[in-house]
Amino acid sequence: MTATPIPRTLHMSMLGIRDLSVIETPPTNRYPVQTYVLEKNDSVIRDAVLREMERGGQVYYLYNKVDTIDRKVSELQELIPEASIGFVHGQMSEIQLENTLLDFIEGQYDILVTTTIIETGVDIPNANTLFIENADHMGLSTLYQLRGRVGRSNRIAYAYLMYRPEKSISEVSEKRLEAIKGFTELGSGFKIAMRDLSIRGAGNLLGKSQSGFIDSVGFELYSQLLEEAIAKRNGNGNKRIKGNAELILQIDAYLPDTYISDQRHKIEIYKKIRQIDNRTNYEELQEELMDRFGEYPDVVAYLLEIGLVKSYFDKVFVERVERKENKITVQFEKVTQRLFLAQDYFKALSATNLKAAIAENRGLMEVVFDVRNKKDYEILEGLLIFGESLLEIKESKKTNLS
């Protein structure tokens, strides 16, 4: 049972794979949440907070950037000196989190600045005004769940979905915000899910808009199945546009619990890392991690860089990269015999600071890097430059042919 089914679950129900029943009767003595979509405006924020305080209520202010949340608290305190303000986020200890929420419940804070940690499981009837900053960055079901944190009593509640002034909103974000603004009546979960389905697609296992967890099939297998299915659907089943390089680098690269504790967020970020396609994606994901979770450790930096290395190696049909002692062997697929000449490999290698040798092993081209006395970041930088240079050579040949 779910109040707001994700698109894939809803689609499965509509196909008859799962049963579907709709409960449209809302709880008694509840009112629809008055929802507004607007540019971030300090005057609106101040007036709405003071109005809520005048009727003895409290306010949620959703700000989803952990590393600057204390700065946001200071800004709000300066804007509304009459209010007492607390904050919570997922990187706080359980005791800190519990104590702050209890203080908010007991009325010691007028405003609670929070991340999406309040999306589920928080029920505070006295909080009936909600601000969501950068609402255009959030999914429709997330916005709906967050809006559900207010309006849990017999008072009229207000939700303000804000985006940065003068920012150009994408078409998909605009559709989401219009949907959440339009469906304000009680019991709108099913309609929201239907709109989400139309915006995002069904998201089945072999669809391009897959949603949900992929633990059961494994991340690499899931990604491979996804790419193969899309290629087949587009009529490229026999014409591969890239490979699937296996990287064994003996470098610690992962998302530690001390950095991201929520498993759902971890899976989301791992998926985004696997979807890195170029330097722009890579840099955008770096910025997103900094904004949402703060400064990241070396193991996360290495993970991002490995994601970019793999993207380049996939596109030049590297089959396997393996590190043994002081050497890293990069083995290419047979298809590269038609793509590259020996001088192409030498040209790509000349851009790196790593010593390397080129050889042929069982009909397959190999590049062997000497990495003795090299730090992990130096190794990754060398592999990255090599892959990027080789891809540029491949693309230039394609351009010349056309």
C-alpha positions in Angstrom: 0.0 0.0 0.0 1.3 3.4 -0.9 -0.2 6.9 -0.8 1.8 8.0 -3.8 2.9 5.1 -6.1 6.0 5.7 -8.1 5.5 5.6 -11.9 6.8 2.0 -12.3 4.5 0.6 -9.6 1.5 2.4 -11.0 2.3 1.2 -14.5 2.6 -2.4 -13.3 -0.9 -2.0 -11.7 -2.4 -0.6 -14.9 -0.9 -3.6 -16.9 -2.5 -6.0 -14.4 0.8 -7.2 -13.0 -0.2 -5.8 -9.6 -3.6 -5.2 -8.1 -4.8 -1.6 -7.8 -7.4 -0.1 -5.4 -8.0 3.7 -4.9 -9.1 5.2 -1.6 -10.5 8.6 -2.3 -12.0 9.5 1.1 -9.8 12.0 2.9 -9.5 12.3 6.7 -12.2 14.4 8.3 -11.7 18.0 9.3 -8.8 18.5 6.9 -8.4 21.3 4.4 -6.4 21.3 1.1 -2.9 22.8 1.3 -2.9 26.2 -0.4 0.1 25.8 -2.8 2.0 28.7 -4.5 4.8 28.5 -7.0 6.9 31.6 -7.1 10.4 33.2 -7.3 12.2 33.3 -4.0 11.1 36.5 -2.3 12.2 37.7 1.1 9.1 39.8 1.7 6.8 36.9 1.0 8.8 34.7 3.4 8.8 37.2 6.2 5.0 37.9 5.9 4.0 34.3 5.7 6.2 33.3 8.7 4.8 36.2 10.8 1.3 35.3 9.8 1.9 31.7 10.9 3.4 32.8 14.2 0.5 35.1 14.9 -1.9 32.2 14.9 0.5 30.2 17.2 1.8 27.9 14.4 5.2 26.8 13.2 7.1 26.7 9.9 9.2 24.3 7.9 11.8 25.8 5.7 13.3 23.2 3.4 16.8 23.9 2.3 18.6 20.8 0.9 22.3 21.9 1.1 23.9 20.5 4.2 27.2 22.4 4.0 25.5 25.8 3.9 22.4 25.2 6.1 23.9 27.1 9.0 24.3 30.1 6.7 20.7 29.8 5.6 19.7 29.8 9.3 21.6 33.1 9.8 20.0 34.7 6.8 16.5 33.8 8.0 17.4 35.0 11.5 18.4 38.3 10.1 15.2 38.5 7.9 12.9 37.5 10.8 14.5 38.4 14.1 11.2 37.8 15.9 11.5 34.0 15.2 13.5 31.4 17.0 15.1 29.0 14.4 16.5 25.5 14.6 17.8 23.1 11.9 18.1 19.4 11.2 19.8 17.4 8.5 20.9 13.8 7.9 24.5 14.2 9.0 23.6 15.1 12.5 23.9 12.4 15.2 20.7 10.6 16.2 20.7 12.4 19.6 21.1 15.9 18.1 18.4 15.1 15.5 16.0 13.8 18.1 16.6 16.6 20.6 16.0 19.3 17.9 12.8 17.7 16.7 11.5 17.3 20.2 12.3 21.0 20.9 10.4 21.9 17.7 7.4 19.8 18.7 7.4 21.4 22.2 7.3 24.9 20.5 10.8 26.1 21.3 11.4 26.9 17.7 9.1 28.9 15.4 11.0 27.8 12.2 12.7 24.4 11.5 15.2 24.7 8.6 15.5 21.1 7.3 16.7 19.0 4.4 14.4 16.3 2.8 15.0 14.2 5.9 11.4 15.2 6.9 9.9 13.7 3.8 8.5 10.7 5.6 7.6 9.9 9.2 7.3 13.4 10.6 3.8 14.4 11.8 3.7 17.7 13.7 0.1 19.1 13.5 1.2 22.6 14.6 3.5 23.1 11.6 1.2 24.5 8.9 3.5 26.6 6.6 6.1 25.1 4.4 8.8 26.8 2.2 10.7 24.7 -0.3 13.8 26.4 -1.7 14.9 25.3 -5.2 11.7 23.3 -5.6 12.5 22.9 -9.3 15.3 20.5 -8.5 12.9 18.0 -6.9 10.8 15.2 -8.2 7.0 15.3 -8.2 6.5 12.6 -5.7 9.1 14.2 -3.4 7.3 17.5 -3.6 4.0 15.8 -2.8 5.4 14.0 0.2 7.0 17.2 1.5 3.8 19.1 1.1 2.1 16.4 3.1 4.2 17.5 6.2 1.8 20.4 6.6 -2.0 20.5 6.7 -2.2 17.6 9.3 -4.7 19.4 11.5 -7.9 21.3 11.2 -6.1 24.5 10.1 -5.6 25.7 6.6 -1.9 25.1 5.6 0.3 26.9 3.1 3.1 25.6 0.9 5.4 27.9 -1.1 7.5 26.2 -3.8 10.3 28.6 -4.6 12.9 28.8 -7.4 15.8 31.2 -7.9 14.8 34.6 -9.3 15.5 35.1 -13.0 16.3 31.4 -13.4 15.2 29.6 -16.6 13.3 26.5 -15.5 13.4 23.4 -17.6 10.2 22.1 -19.3 10.1 19.0 -17.0 10.6 21.0 -13.9 7.8 23.4 -15.0 5.5 20.5 -15.5 6.2 19.1 -12.0 5.6 22.5 -10.3 2.4 23.0 -12.3 1.2 19.5 -11.4 1.8 20.0 -7.6 0.2 23.4 -7.8 -2.8 22.1 -9.6 -3.6 19.0 -7.5 -4.3 20.5 -4.1 -7.4 18.7 -3.1 -7.2 16.0 -0.4 -6.5 12.5 -1.7 -4.6 13.7 -4.8 -1.9 11.0 -4.5 -3.2 8.9 -7.3 -3.6 11.8 -9.6 -0.1 13.0 -8.8 1.2 9.5 -9.6 -0.6 9.5 -12.9 0.9 12.9 -13.8 4.3 11.7 -12.7 3.8 8.7 -15.0 3.0 10.9 -17.9 6.1 13.2 -17.2 8.7 10.5 -16.4 7.4 7.5 -18.3 6.7 4.0 -16.9 10.2 3.3 -15.8 10.2 -0.5 -16.2 13.4 -2.4 -15.9 14.3 -2.0 -19.6 12.9 1.5 -20.0 15.0 4.6 -20.3 13.3 6.3 -17.3 13.9 3.5 -14.8 12.9 4.3 -11.2 13.3 2.4 -8.0 15.9 0.1 -6.5 18.2 -2.1 -8.5 19.8 -4.1 -5.6 18.2 -7.3 -6.7 20.0 -7.4 -10.1 23.2 -5.6 -9.2 24.3 -2.2 -10.4 26.6 -3.3 -13.3 24.1 -5.9 -14.6 21.3 -3.4 -14.4 23.3 -0.8 -16.4 24.3 -3.3 -19.0 20.7 -4.6 -19.5 19.5 -1.0 -19.7 22.0 0.0 -22.4 21.4 -3.2 -24.4 17.6 -2.7 -24.3 17.8 0.9 -25.4 20.2 0.0 -28.3 17.9 -2.8 -29.4 14.8 -0.5 -29.2 16.6 2.1 -31.3 17.5 -0.5 -34.0 21.1 -0.6 -33.0 21.1 -4.1 -31.5 23.9 -5.3 -33.7 25.7 -1.9 -34.0 27.3 -1.2 -30.6 28.1 2.4 -29.9 30.3 1.6 -26.9 31.7 -1.2 -24.8 31.5 -2.0 -21.1 35.0 -1.7 -19.6 35.9 -3.7 -16.5 38.1 -1.6 -14.2 40.2 -3.4 -11.5 42.4 -0.5 -10.1 42.9 -1.5 -6.4 42.0 2.1 -5.5 39.6 2.8 -2.6 36.6 4.5 -4.2 33.1 4.5 -2.6 30.5 6.5 -0.8 31.2 6.1 3.0 28.4 6.1 5.5 30.0 9.1 7.2 29.4 11.1 4.1 26.0 9.8 2.9 24.2 7.7 5.5 20.8 7.3 3.6 20.9 4.2 1.4 18.4 5.6 -1.0 20.6 8.7 -1.6 23.6 6.4 -2.0 21.9 4.4 -4.7 20.8 7.6 -6.4 24.4 8.9 -6.4 25.9 5.6 -7.6 23.4 5.7 -10.5 24.4 9.2 -11.4 28.1 8.3 -11.3 27.4 5.4 -13.7 25.6 7.8 -16.0 28.6 10.2 -16.2 29.1 10.8 -19.9 31.5 13.7 -20.2 33.4 16.3 -18.2 30.3 18.5 -17.9 28.3 15.7 -16.2 31.3 15.0 -14.0 31.6 18.6 -12.9 27.9 19.0 -12.4 27.8 15.9 -10.1 30.8 17.3 -8.2 28.9 20.5 -7.5 25.7 18.6 -6.6 27.5 16.5 -4.0 29.1 19.7 -2.5 25.8 21.4 -2.4 23.8 18.5 -0.9 26.3 16.7 1.4 29.3 19.1 1.8 33.0 18.6 1.2 33.7 15.0 0.1 36.7 12.8 1.1 39.3 11.4 -1.3 37.5 8.1 -1.7 34.5 9.9 -3.2 36.7 12.1 -5.4 38.3 8.9 -6.8 34.9 7.3 -7.3 33.8 10.2 -9.4 37.0 10.2 -11.4 36.7 6.5 -12.0 33.2 7.1 -13.3 34.6 9.6 -15.9 37.5 7.2 -16.8 35.0 4.4 -17.4 32.9 6.6 -19.6 35.8 7.4 -21.9 37.1 3.8 -21.9 33.6 2.5 -22.8 33.5 4.8 -25.8 36.8 3.7 -27.1 35.9 0.0 -26.5 38.3 -0.9 -23.7 37.5 -4.4 -22.5 39.5 -4.6 -19.3 41.8 -2.5 -17.1 43.7 -4.4 -14.4 46.3 -3.3 -12.0 48.9 -5.8 -10.8 51.7 -4.6 -8.6 53.4 -1.8 -10.5 51.6 -2.2 -13.8 48.2 -1.3 -15.2 47.2 -3.2 -18.3 44.5 -1.7 -20.6 43.2 -4.3 -23.0 41.1 -3.2 -26.0 38.3 -5.1 -27.8 38.9 -6.5 -31.2 36.7 -3.8 -32.8 39.4 -1.2 -32.1 41.5 -2.7 -34.8 39.2 -0.9 -37.3 39.2 2.3 -35.2 42.8 3.0 -34.3 46.2 2.8 -35.8 49.4 2.2 -33.6 50.3 5.9 -33.9 46.9 6.8 -32.5 47.8 5.1 -29.2 51.2 6.8 -29.1 49.5 10.2 -29.7 47.1 9.6 -26.8 49.9 8.4 -24.5 52.0 11.5 -25.3 49.5 13.7 -23.5 49.9 11.8 -20.2 52.7 11.8 -17.6 52.7 8.0 -17.3 55.3 5.7 -18.9 53.7 3.1 -21.1 54.4 0.3 -23.6 52.1 -0.9 -26.4 51.8 -4.6 -27.3 49.5 -7.2 -28.8 48.2 -10.1 -26.9 46.2 -12.8 -28.6 45.2 -10.5 -31.3 44.1 -7.7 -28.9 45.9 -4.4 -28.5 47.2 -3.7 -25.0 48.7 -0.6 -23.3 50.7 -1.3 -20.2 51.3 1.6 -17.9 54.2 1.7 -15.4 52.7 3.1 -12.2 55.5 2.5 -9.7 55.9 5.3 -7.1 52.7 6.9 -8.5 49.9 8.2 -6.2 46.3 7.1 -6.8 45.3 10.6 -8.0 48.3 10.6 -10.5 47.2 7.2 -11.9 43.6 8.3 -12.3 44.7 11.6 -14.0 46.9 9.7 -16.4 44.2 7.2 -17.3 41.7 10.0 -17.7 43.9 12.0 -20.1 44.7 8.9 -22.1 41.0 7.9 -22.5 39.9 11.5 -23.3 42.7 11.9 -25.9 41.9 8.6 -27.6 38.2 9.5 -27.7 39.1 12.8 -29.4 41.0 10.9 -32.0 38.1 8.6 -32.6 35.6 11.5 -32.9 37.9 13.4 -35.3 38.1 10.4 -37.6 34.4 10.1 -37.6 34.1 13.8 -38.5 36.6 13.4 -41.3 34.7 10.5 -42.7 31.4 12.4 -42.7 
